[in-house]
Amino acid sequence: MASVDKMVGSGRITGQEAERMRAAGSPGEVDEVVREISLRHAGTKLNAAVDDDRLTKVEADGFLDRLRAGEPLKSLQAELRGLRS
């Protein structure tokens, strides 16, 4: 899991997230950890967009709700492209 160590080193995931990935016993558990990491990253970007008045809190919550419901991040990326800082 050298790639996990690289992600920790680059700040893409936390040490705790890395430990959860290493401890995952099935591909489904790994997918769940990755989904939670994606949600954290998306939440950070969405909150920044709200703070910069590029998005309302209701819109940001809607995107996060869709991600939590299992909608793939790739399906939302086109909508989110304009929010990059």
Secondary structure, DSSP 8 states (H G I E B T S, - for coil): -HHHHHHHHHTSS-HHHHHHHHH--SHHHHHHHHHHHHHHHHHHHHHHHHHTTSS-HHHHHHHHHHHHTT--HHHHHHHHGGG--
